[in-house]
């Protein structure tokens, strides 16, 4: 996506409302002409002297397509128009058809192999029914053709609000969308079908104050003062697991190192005395807080003023940890809960959700899909599911994936539009948990901490690319922070 974007994301319903409000002041056909013109300008800027096919649906998205074809034809471009579902079934698209200066453009059948560019103007944002058989094969043929595909508003077959695809959808190289981004551009699998997204301004009514869905644009970073010292910069605490080998050791250390890299002054690990030797060789900047038994751990936690505590990375699922989770949920401590926590909650769901709902301090849960589904309902509408879960758990939920959604209990959703598939590696989630914990230690607000951590994490993944492992991400954090400082 080109980055200087308006951060507001409109649902299908809000988009329709913006159009209806605009049509009270402007003639709807004029707006259609404006939309087609901005698309035409984009297409002729980059794609001259190509054989172009415009595939039009029967509705207003098809009307946009008819006008795009008209403007291309009027400029002597090599263009054909194909309307497999019948042409111009709405009032405005009939007006568009009446302006077409040549009916020879309209083809009854086409060979997709013959074209350099195919413009998809079949459904746009209006799709709300399954894609019929004959269209499925048409979509497949478009996808298999060598042509570059440009979708108008939304690749046909992708649901506007969820990004879900019914059987098959058109896979675009570029999507030209109007006014604001839609959730389906940003959520999987829709994100994979949209290609590069260009946002075109067609002067529709601004209803930004009515959306609750936004791009995850990073909040600004707190400046460090000369008078700051390590204690004033916050301490991030982590409860380490007891099986200190392999992944569970990595988890605690990845989180603690990331917390420090995020700018926290100190990172302290709660470690059972008997595990001290397992940790010692690996600890550099962290501090160890040793405890004899669980009772002593509880006492230390109660006596210590803790701004930020991370729990769940690399821990076992057992009675002792269930008891520990119950205890920390009752403390007035900002929490980042990750990984095994979801299995612990599953053991006693209603009492844990009840404890979460009563908390008056920040709680941030960071599940991936499998962990999310252990406790919450999955309906394939990621935004809706995430917001429901946030409300139910009275927590900020960072629902991970290549299309991360951050949901708040008050009903705002932030979508991460920048991501890297290379983040799918052991320890990557622990780095994210550590980043959030480190930012909470520096007294960022809960939502700000989740948004900023998510942004830093995905930037690390994008910058490093192929072959990254969790420790590379940790080393990359300062470079991303430098960049963020520079643009502030």
C-alpha positions as CSV (number, residue, x, y, z in Angstrom):
1,X,0.0,0.0,0.0
2,X,1.2,3.5,-0.7
3,X,1.8,4.9,2.8
4,X,0.5,8.5,3.0
5,X,-2.9,7.0,3.5
6,X,-5.9,8.3,5.4
7,X,-5.9,5.9,8.4
8,X,-9.7,5.6,8.5
9,X,-11.1,2.3,7.1
10,X,-14.7,2.2,5.9
11,X,-17.0,-0.7,6.1
12,X,-19.4,-1.4,3.2
13,X,-22.2,0.2,5.1
14,X,-20.3,3.3,5.8
15,X,-19.1,3.6,2.2
16,X,-22.7,3.4,1.0
17,X,-23.7,6.0,3.6
18,X,-20.8,8.3,2.3
19,X,-22.2,7.9,-1.2
20,X,-25.8,8.6,-0.2
21,X,-24.7,11.8,1.7
22,X,-22.7,12.9,-1.3
23,X,-25.6,12.3,-3.7
24,X,-27.8,14.7,-1.6
25,X,-25.4,17.5,-2.9
26,X,-24.0,16.1,-6.1
27,X,-25.6,14.2,-9.0
28,X,-24.7,10.6,-8.6
29,X,-23.8,10.2,-12.3
30,X,-21.3,13.1,-11.9
31,X,-19.7,11.2,-9.1
32,X,-19.5,8.0,-11.3
33,X,-17.8,10.1,-14.0
34,X,-15.3,11.5,-11.4
35,X,-14.5,7.9,-10.3
36,X,-14.0,6.7,-13.8
37,X,-11.9,9.7,-14.6
38,X,-9.5,9.2,-11.7
39,X,-9.1,5.6,-12.7
40,X,-8.5,6.5,-16.3
41,X,-5.8,9.0,-15.3
42,X,-4.1,6.4,-13.2
43,X,-4.2,3.8,-16.0
44,X,-3.0,6.1,-18.8
45,X,-0.2,7.4,-16.6
46,X,1.4,4.0,-16.5
47,X,-0.1,1.7,-19.1
48,X,0.0,3.3,-22.5
49,X,0.0,1.4,-25.8
50,X,-1.4,-1.8,-24.3
51,X,-4.3,-3.9,-25.3
52,X,-6.9,-3.4,-22.6
53,X,-10.0,-5.4,-21.7
54,X,-12.6,-4.0,-19.3
55,X,-14.9,-6.6,-17.7
56,X,-18.1,-4.9,-16.5
57,X,-20.7,-6.2,-14.1
58,X,-24.4,-5.2,-14.4
59,X,-24.3,-2.6,-11.6
60,X,-22.6,0.7,-10.8
61,X,-19.2,-0.8,-10.6
62,X,-19.8,-1.9,-14.2
63,X,-20.9,1.6,-14.9
64,X,-17.5,2.9,-13.8
65,X,-16.0,0.3,-16.1
66,X,-18.1,1.4,-19.1
67,X,-16.9,5.0,-18.6
68,X,-13.3,4.0,-18.1
69,X,-13.6,2.1,-21.5
70,X,-15.2,5.2,-23.0
71,X,-12.4,7.5,-21.9
72,X,-9.7,5.1,-23.1
73,X,-11.5,4.7,-26.5
74,X,-11.9,8.5,-26.9
75,X,-8.1,8.8,-26.4
76,X,-7.6,6.2,-29.2
77,X,-6.5,3.4,-26.8
78,X,-6.9,-0.2,-27.8
79,X,-9.8,-1.2,-25.6
80,X,-12.6,-3.8,-25.5
81,X,-15.5,-4.2,-23.2
82,X,-16.9,-7.5,-22.0
83,X,-20.1,-7.8,-19.9
84,X,-20.7,-11.5,-19.0
85,X,-23.6,-10.8,-16.7
86,X,-25.4,-8.4,-19.1
87,X,-24.7,-4.7,-19.3
88,X,-26.0,-1.6,-17.5
89,X,-28.8,-2.7,-15.2
90,X,-28.8,0.4,-13.1
91,X,-29.8,3.9,-14.0
92,X,-26.3,5.5,-13.8
93,X,-24.7,2.6,-15.7
94,X,-27.3,3.1,-18.5
95,X,-26.3,6.8,-18.7
96,X,-22.7,5.6,-19.0
97,X,-23.6,3.2,-21.8
98,X,-25.5,6.0,-23.6
99,X,-22.2,8.0,-23.7
100,X,-20.2,5.1,-25.2
101,X,-19.3,6.4,-28.7
102,X,-18.9,2.9,-30.3
103,X,-20.8,-0.3,-29.7
104,X,-18.0,-2.2,-31.5
105,X,-16.1,-2.0,-28.3
106,X,-18.5,-4.5,-26.7
107,X,-17.4,-8.1,-27.3
108,X,-19.7,-11.1,-27.0
109,X,-16.8,-13.4,-26.2
110,X,-13.1,-12.8,-25.5
111,X,-9.9,-14.6,-25.2
112,X,-8.1,-13.3,-22.1
113,X,-4.7,-14.3,-23.5
114,X,-5.0,-11.5,-26.1
115,X,-4.8,-8.7,-23.6
116,X,-2.0,-6.9,-21.7
117,X,-4.3,-5.4,-19.1
118,X,-7.6,-6.6,-17.7
119,X,-9.7,-4.2,-15.7
120,X,-12.0,-5.9,-13.2
121,X,-15.2,-3.8,-12.9
122,X,-17.6,-6.7,-12.1
123,X,-18.7,-6.3,-8.4
124,X,-16.6,-3.7,-6.6
125,X,-17.7,-3.4,-2.9
126,X,-21.2,-4.5,-3.6
127,X,-20.7,-8.3,-3.5
128,X,-23.0,-10.0,-0.9
129,X,-23.9,-13.3,-2.5
130,X,-22.0,-16.4,-3.6
131,X,-20.2,-16.2,-6.9
132,X,-22.1,-18.2,-9.6
133,X,-20.5,-21.1,-11.4
134,X,-20.0,-19.4,-14.8
135,X,-18.3,-16.4,-13.1
136,X,-16.0,-18.7,-11.1
137,X,-14.6,-20.1,-14.3
138,X,-14.3,-16.6,-15.8
139,X,-12.4,-15.4,-12.7
140,X,-10.1,-18.4,-13.0
141,X,-9.4,-17.6,-16.6
142,X,-8.6,-14.0,-15.8
143,X,-6.2,-15.2,-13.0
144,X,-4.5,-17.7,-15.4
145,X,-4.0,-15.1,-18.2
146,X,-0.7,-13.3,-18.5
147,X,-2.4,-9.9,-18.3
148,X,-1.8,-7.4,-15.5
149,X,-5.1,-7.1,-13.6
150,X,-6.4,-3.8,-12.2
151,X,-9.4,-4.1,-9.9
152,X,-11.8,-1.2,-9.5
153,X,-12.6,-0.6,-5.8
154,X,-12.4,-4.3,-4.6
155,X,-11.2,-7.4,-6.5
156,X,-14.4,-9.2,-7.5
157,X,-15.2,-12.1,-5.3
158,X,-13.6,-10.6,-2.2
159,X,-16.0,-9.6,0.6
160,X,-15.6,-6.0,1.5
161,X,-16.0,-6.2,5.3
162,X,-14.1,-9.5,6.0
163,X,-11.7,-10.1,3.1
164,X,-13.2,-13.6,2.8
165,X,-13.3,-15.2,-0.6
166,X,-16.2,-17.4,-1.8
167,X,-14.6,-20.2,-4.0
168,X,-12.6,-17.9,-6.2
169,X,-11.9,-14.2,-6.7
170,X,-10.0,-12.1,-9.2
171,X,-6.4,-11.7,-8.2
172,X,-5.4,-8.1,-8.9
173,X,-1.9,-6.7,-9.4
174,X,-3.3,-3.3,-8.5
175,X,-6.6,-2.2,-6.8
176,X,-7.8,1.3,-7.4
177,X,-10.1,2.1,-4.5
178,X,-12.2,5.2,-3.8
179,X,-12.3,7.5,-0.8
180,X,-11.1,5.2,1.9
181,X,-9.6,1.7,2.4
182,X,-12.0,-1.1,3.2
183,X,-11.3,-4.0,5.7
184,X,-11.3,-6.5,2.8
185,X,-8.1,-4.8,1.4
186,X,-6.3,-5.5,4.6
187,X,-7.5,-8.8,6.0
188,X,-6.5,-12.2,4.7
189,X,-7.2,-13.6,2.2
190,X,-8.4,-10.4,0.6
191,X,-5.1,-8.7,1.2
192,X,-3.5,-11.3,-1.1
193,X,-6.0,-10.6,-3.9
194,X,-5.8,-6.8,-3.8
195,X,-2.1,-6.4,-4.9
196,X,-0.8,-2.8,-4.6
197,X,-3.6,-0.5,-3.4
198,X,-4.0,3.0,-4.7
199,X,-6.4,5.2,-2.8
200,X,-8.2,7.7,-5.2
201,X,-10.0,10.8,-4.0
202,X,-13.4,11.3,-5.6
203,X,-14.6,14.0,-3.2
204,X,-17.1,11.9,-1.3
205,X,-18.6,13.1,2.0
206,X,-16.2,12.7,4.9
207,X,-17.6,10.4,7.6
208,X,-14.3,9.6,9.3
209,X,-15.8,10.4,12.7
210,X,-18.2,7.4,12.2
211,X,-15.7,4.7,11.7
212,X,-14.3,2.5,14.4
213,X,-11.7,0.8,12.2
214,X,-8.3,2.3,11.5
215,X,-5.0,1.5,10.0
216,X,-2.3,0.8,12.6
217,X,-0.4,4.0,12.2
218,X,2.4,4.1,14.8
219,X,1.9,6.5,17.7
220,X,4.8,8.9,18.3
221,X,7.7,7.8,20.4
222,X,8.5,9.4,23.8
223,X,11.6,11.5,23.7
224,X,14.3,10.6,26.3
225,X,15.5,13.4,28.5
226,X,19.1,14.0,29.7
227,X,17.8,13.7,33.2
228,X,16.5,10.2,32.7
229,X,18.2,7.3,34.3
230,X,17.5,3.5,34.1
231,X,15.0,3.6,37.0
232,X,13.0,6.5,35.5
233,X,12.8,4.7,32.1
234,X,10.7,1.9,33.6
235,X,11.2,-1.8,34.5
236,X,9.7,-4.6,32.7
237,X,9.1,-7.8,34.7
238,X,8.8,-11.3,33.2
239,X,7.9,-14.5,34.9
240,X,10.2,-17.2,33.4
241,X,9.1,-20.7,32.9
242,X,10.5,-23.5,35.0
243,X,11.6,-25.8,32.1
244,X,14.6,-23.8,31.1
245,X,15.7,-25.5,27.9
246,X,15.2,-24.7,24.3
247,X,12.1,-22.8,23.4
248,X,11.0,-21.9,26.9
249,X,14.3,-20.4,27.7
250,X,14.3,-18.6,24.4
251,X,10.9,-17.3,25.1
252,X,11.8,-15.6,28.4
253,X,15.0,-14.2,27.1
254,X,13.6,-13.0,23.8
255,X,10.9,-11.1,25.7
256,X,13.3,-9.7,28.2
257,X,15.9,-8.5,25.6
258,X,13.1,-7.0,23.5
259,X,11.8,-5.1,26.5
260,X,15.2,-3.5,27.0
261,X,15.6,-2.8,23.3
262,X,12.2,-1.0,23.3
263,X,13.7,1.5,25.6
264,X,12.8,0.2,29.1
265,X,15.5,1.0,31.7
266,X,15.5,-2.4,33.3
267,X,14.3,-5.9,32.7
268,X,13.8,-8.3,35.6
269,X,13.2,-12.0,35.4
270,X,11.4,-13.9,38.1
271,X,13.3,-17.2,38.3
272,X,12.8,-20.1,40.7
273,X,16.1,-20.6,42.7
274,X,16.6,-24.1,41.4
275,X,16.7,-22.8,37.8
276,X,19.3,-20.2,38.5
277,X,22.1,-22.2,37.0
278,X,20.2,-22.8,33.8
279,X,19.7,-19.1,33.3
280,X,23.0,-17.7,34.5
281,X,25.1,-18.4,31.3
282,X,22.6,-16.6,29.1
283,X,21.8,-13.5,31.1
284,X,23.5,-10.3,30.1
285,X,21.6,-7.1,30.8
286,X,18.6,-8.6,32.6
287,X,18.4,-8.9,36.4
288,X,17.3,-12.1,38.1
289,X,14.8,-12.0,41.0
290,X,15.0,-15.4,42.7
291,X,12.2,-17.0,44.7
292,X,12.1,-20.2,46.8
293,X,8.5,-21.3,46.1
294,X,5.3,-19.9,44.7
295,X,4.3,-18.3,48.0
296,X,7.5,-16.3,48.1
297,X,6.9,-15.3,44.4
298,X,3.5,-14.0,45.4
299,X,4.9,-12.0,48.3
300,X,7.7,-10.4,46.1
301,X,5.1,-9.4,43.5
302,X,2.9,-7.8,46.1
303,X,5.7,-5.9,47.7
304,X,7.2,-4.7,44.4
305,X,5.8,-1.7,42.5
306,X,5.4,-3.3,39.1
307,X,4.3,-1.2,36.0
308,X,4.5,-4.0,33.5
309,X,4.5,-7.8,33.8
310,X,4.8,-10.3,31.0
311,X,3.4,-13.8,31.6
312,X,2.9,-16.9,29.4
313,X,6.1,-17.0,27.3
314,X,7.6,-20.5,27.7
315,X,5.6,-21.7,30.7
316,X,4.0,-25.1,31.4
317,X,0.3,-25.8,31.6
318,X,-0.1,-27.0,35.1
319,X,-2.0,-26.3,38.4
320,X,0.7,-24.2,39.8
321,X,0.6,-21.8,36.8
322,X,-3.2,-21.7,36.9
323,X,-2.9,-20.5,40.5
324,X,-0.2,-18.0,39.5
325,X,-2.4,-16.6,36.7
326,X,-5.4,-16.3,39.1
327,X,-3.1,-14.4,41.5
328,X,-1.6,-11.9,39.0
329,X,-5.0,-11.1,37.5
330,X,-6.0,-9.9,40.9
331,X,-3.0,-7.5,41.2
332,X,-3.2,-3.9,40.1
333,X,-0.4,-4.5,37.5
334,X,-0.4,-3.9,33.8
335,X,-0.2,-7.3,32.1
336,X,0.9,-8.7,28.8
337,X,-0.5,-12.3,28.5
338,X,0.8,-14.5,25.8
339,X,1.3,-18.1,24.5
340,X,0.5,-20.7,27.2
341,X,-1.8,-18.3,29.0
342,X,-4.6,-19.2,26.6
343,X,-4.3,-22.9,27.5
344,X,-4.4,-22.0,31.2
345,X,-7.6,-19.9,30.7
346,X,-9.2,-22.8,28.9
347,X,-8.8,-24.9,32.0
348,X,-11.2,-22.6,33.9
349,X,-12.7,-20.3,31.4
350,X,-15.6,-18.7,33.2
351,X,-13.6,-17.8,36.3
352,X,-10.7,-16.4,34.3
353,X,-12.9,-14.3,32.1
354,X,-14.7,-13.1,35.2
355,X,-11.3,-12.1,36.7
356,X,-10.3,-10.3,33.5
357,X,-13.6,-8.4,33.3
358,X,-13.1,-7.0,36.8
359,X,-9.6,-5.7,36.1
360,X,-9.2,-1.9,36.2
361,X,-5.6,-1.8,34.8
362,X,-4.2,-2.6,31.4
363,X,-4.4,-6.1,30.1
364,X,-3.1,-7.0,26.7
365,X,-3.6,-10.5,25.2
366,X,-1.6,-11.5,22.2
367,X,-3.1,-14.7,20.7
368,X,-2.4,-16.2,17.3
369,X,-5.4,-17.9,15.6
370,X,-5.0,-21.2,17.4
371,X,-4.7,-19.6,20.8
372,X,-7.6,-17.2,20.0
373,X,-9.9,-20.1,19.1
374,X,-9.2,-21.8,22.4
375,X,-11.2,-19.2,24.2
376,X,-13.1,-17.0,21.8
377,X,-15.5,-17.6,18.9
378,X,-14.1,-17.5,15.3
379,X,-16.6,-16.6,12.6
380,X,-14.1,-15.7,9.9
381,X,-14.9,-12.1,10.5
382,X,-11.6,-11.2,12.1
383,X,-12.5,-7.6,13.1
384,X,-15.8,-8.6,14.6
385,X,-14.3,-11.6,16.4
386,X,-11.4,-9.5,17.8
387,X,-13.7,-6.8,19.1
388,X,-16.1,-9.3,20.6
389,X,-13.3,-10.9,22.4
390,X,-11.8,-7.6,23.6
391,X,-15.2,-6.7,25.1
392,X,-15.7,-10.1,26.7
393,X,-12.2,-10.2,28.2
394,X,-12.2,-6.4,29.0
395,X,-8.7,-6.5,27.4
396,X,-6.8,-5.1,24.4
397,X,-6.5,-8.1,22.0
398,X,-3.7,-8.2,19.6
399,X,-4.9,-10.9,17.3
400,X,-1.8,-11.9,15.4
401,X,-1.3,-13.0,11.9
402,X,-0.1,-11.5,8.6
403,X,-3.2,-9.4,9.0
404,X,-2.9,-8.5,12.7
405,X,-6.0,-6.9,14.2
406,X,-5.8,-4.9,17.5
407,X,-9.2,-4.7,19.2
408,X,-10.1,-2.5,22.3
409,X,-12.8,-3.1,24.8
410,X,-14.4,0.2,23.7
411,X,-14.8,-1.0,20.2
412,X,-11.9,0.4,18.1
413,X,-10.0,-1.9,15.7
414,X,-6.5,-1.2,14.3
415,X,-5.4,-3.2,11.3
416,X,-1.8,-3.8,10.5
417,X,-1.3,-3.3,6.8
418,X,2.4,-3.8,6.8
419,X,3.6,-7.4,7.5
420,X,6.2,-10.0,6.6
421,X,5.6,-13.7,6.2
422,X,9.2,-14.2,7.6
423,X,7.9,-13.4,11.1
424,X,6.5,-16.9,11.3
425,X,9.5,-18.3,13.2
426,X,10.1,-19.6,16.8
427,X,10.3,-16.8,19.4
428,X,8.9,-14.1,17.1
429,X,5.8,-13.8,19.3
430,X,7.9,-13.5,22.4
431,X,9.8,-10.6,20.9
432,X,6.4,-8.9,20.3
433,X,5.3,-9.6,23.9
434,X,8.6,-8.2,25.2
435,X,8.2,-5.0,23.1
436,X,4.7,-4.4,24.5
437,X,5.9,-5.1,28.1
438,X,8.9,-2.7,27.5
439,X,6.6,0.1,26.2
440,X,4.2,-0.4,29.1
441,X,7.1,-0.1,31.5
442,X,7.8,3.3,29.9
443,X,4.2,4.3,30.7
444,X,2.7,4.2,27.2
445,X,-1.1,3.8,27.2
446,X,-2.2,0.2,26.5
447,X,-3.5,0.8,23.0
448,X,-0.4,2.9,22.1
449,X,1.9,0.2,23.4
450,X,0.1,-2.5,21.4
451,X,0.1,-0.4,18.2
452,X,3.7,0.7,18.5
453,X,5.0,-2.7,19.3
454,X,3.1,-4.3,16.4
455,X,4.5,-1.6,14.1
456,X,8.1,-2.0,15.3
457,X,7.8,-5.8,15.1
458,X,6.5,-5.9,11.5
459,X,9.1,-3.3,10.4
460,X,11.8,-5.5,11.8
461,X,10.4,-8.4,9.8
462,X,10.1,-6.4,6.6
463,X,13.6,-5.0,6.9
464,X,15.3,-8.4,7.6
465,X,13.2,-10.6,5.2
466,X,14.4,-14.1,4.3
467,X,15.9,-16.3,6.9
468,X,15.4,-14.1,10.0
469,X,15.3,-15.6,13.4
470,X,14.0,-14.2,16.7
471,X,17.3,-12.9,17.9
472,X,17.8,-11.0,14.6
473,X,14.5,-9.2,15.3
474,X,15.8,-8.1,18.7
475,X,19.0,-6.7,17.1
476,X,16.9,-4.8,14.5
477,X,14.7,-3.0,17.0
478,X,17.1,0.0,17.5
479,X,17.3,0.6,13.8
480,X,13.5,0.7,13.5
481,X,13.3,3.1,16.5
482,X,15.9,5.3,14.9
483,X,13.8,5.5,11.8
484,X,10.7,6.3,13.8
485,X,12.5,9.1,15.6
486,X,13.8,10.5,12.4
487,X,10.3,10.9,10.9
488,X,8.8,12.4,14.0
